[in-house]
Amino acid sequence: MSPEKQVIGTESQRSLIKDYARHVSEPKANFFKSIGFGVIQGKREGIRITTLEGVRKNKPPRVLIDCRTSGGVFNLGHNHPEIIKALKEGIDGGLNIGDHHLLSEQRALLARKLAGLLPGDISKTQFCVGGGEAIDLAIKLARASTKRKKIISAWTAYHGVTGLALGAGDPRFKDAFLWNPPDFHKVKFGDIDDFRKVIDEETACCIFEPIPATGGILIPPKDYFPQVRELCDEKGVLFIADEVQTGLARTGHPWALDGGLYEDAKIVPDIVVLAKGMTAGYYPLATCSYKPFIEEVFEDDPFLHISTTGGSELGCYVSRRMLEIISQPAFLKHVREMGRQLGNGLMEFKEEFGKLITDVRGRGLMWGVEFINDRYGLGYTLSMIENGILADFCGNNEKTIKLMPPLIVESDDIDEILSRLDVALKKLPMPK
Ligand SMILES: Cc1ncc(COP(=O)(O)O)c(C=O)c1O
């Protein structure tokens, strides 16, 4: 066998950062330098990633436990052997992206698999490249199906940076682009009275993350989504669930709205959007799945929504393997158990560091720790990194840090994560 070709760390970190600043983004390079984390990602394996620091000087690299997972992209950790095997099988078996206009074996098989896992009669799937594109499609479908324009989403939501997804998101990401399209209405997440005031017979859809992630891992009251569903049915409004971060077993259940949020409050949305972890970190793939009646939108023109690289056949093949793994009852039980261990440990921090931590909330392996103010969000992010944990604060709720380790973490790993988080907490300055 020929030796593996080196692809990571072929040049010094310093020269790569210079190239990054020169040719990718100087503001981003400067930002990371300013917070003392000007590093380039190196090798990655299981729950850990390394940086290129010291690599060319033959010093040990910095190792971090990945509790960010890019919002769930690395749901099976890094380089999961089954996923690599599937990727190689797919390439060796002759798959590539495939022609998006033609009928496709791999898309049919993945869509069938999803139909078997998704709640209710959600049984049709269209393929996209990223989450934003799939959200755009979901909103387009809702508008075309209802022949209505109005869209309801939550303040502090994040659904992506493409046109309609951006419209449904927080002002932070759209104001600079002078993007304030009409017909987008915002409600306070979890407040059913606010929702009731806004929803009407002109509304096409509402779109919610079951647990807003960028918004700060918010947990709605138990009766919130059942009431949202009821009001949607009453007014003929479609309910879009953005399960991009909460889906694919993150909560210890395949879907947050189907038992992950509250075990005995199961909701069937009309449309479900998935992305991020769809190929466990190897191929961009997102999906928009919906109930059969919505397909009427494509009756006259089946090519009304198309995506050249959406639904890569190679990605679909890998995705099926990921779904087989995460949907095993033993795997889901493992996520619930690890989640309990992590959650209990974090609750204990709340007791011990009551002057700093105002709330701890989450489900499965998705947890938020809320601090007394935004400064602690950044401060604790840096302290975690210093102590070997890669995690960060929520983009639309900076006082809350988000912990989403790979779903394959073991009990010993959780102990190590908690002990590192503890040290990182003890290094924070106490408020005066
Ligand atoms: C909940 C949610 N929806 C949608 C998106 C958009 O996905 P993408 O970045 O793949 O466009 C994201 C991305 O972070 C997300 O967190």
The ligand as an SDF file (V2000), in Angstrom:
LIG
                    3D

 16 16  0  0  0  0  0  0  0  0999 V2000
  -31.6250   25.9820   12.6530 C   0  0  0  0  0  0  0  0  0  0  0  0
  -30.9070   26.2810   11.3680 C   0  0  0  0  0  0  0  0  0  0  0  0
  -31.6010   26.3470   10.2340 N   0  0  0  0  0  0  0  0  0  0  0  0
  -31.0120   26.5940    9.0560 C   0  0  0  0  0  0  0  0  0  0  0  0
  -29.6480   26.8060    8.9780 C   0  0  0  0  0  0  0  0  0  0  0  0
  -29.0090   27.1040    7.6600 C   0  0  0  0  0  0  0  0  0  0  0  0
  -28.2320   26.0420    7.2240 O   0  0  0  0  0  0  0  0  0  0  0  0
  -27.0280   26.2720    6.2040 P   0  0  0  0  0  0  0  0  0  0  0  0
  -25.9450   26.9910    6.9280 O   0  0  0  0  0  0  0  0  0  0  0  0
  -26.6580   24.8890    5.7740 O   0  0  0  0  0  0  0  0  0  0  0  0
  -27.5920   27.0940    5.0640 O   0  0  0  0  0  0  0  0  0  0  0  0
  -28.8830   26.7340   10.1310 C   0  0  0  0  0  0  0  0  0  0  0  0
  -27.4270   26.9590   10.0870 C   0  0  0  0  0  0  0  0  0  0  0  0
  -26.7600   27.1660   11.0630 O   0  0  0  0  0  0  0  0  0  0  0  0
  -29.5250   26.4760   11.3670 C   0  0  0  0  0  0  0  0  0  0  0  0
  -28.8490   26.4230   12.5170 O   0  0  0  0  0  0  0  0  0  0  0  0
  1  2  1  0
  2  3  1  0
  2 15  2  0
  3  4  2  0
  4  5  1  0
  5  6  1  0
  5 12  2  0
  6  7  1  0
  7  8  1  0
  8  9  2  0
  8 10  1  0
  8 11  1  0
 12 13  1  0
 12 15  1  0
 13 14  2  0
 15 16  1  0
M  END
$$$$
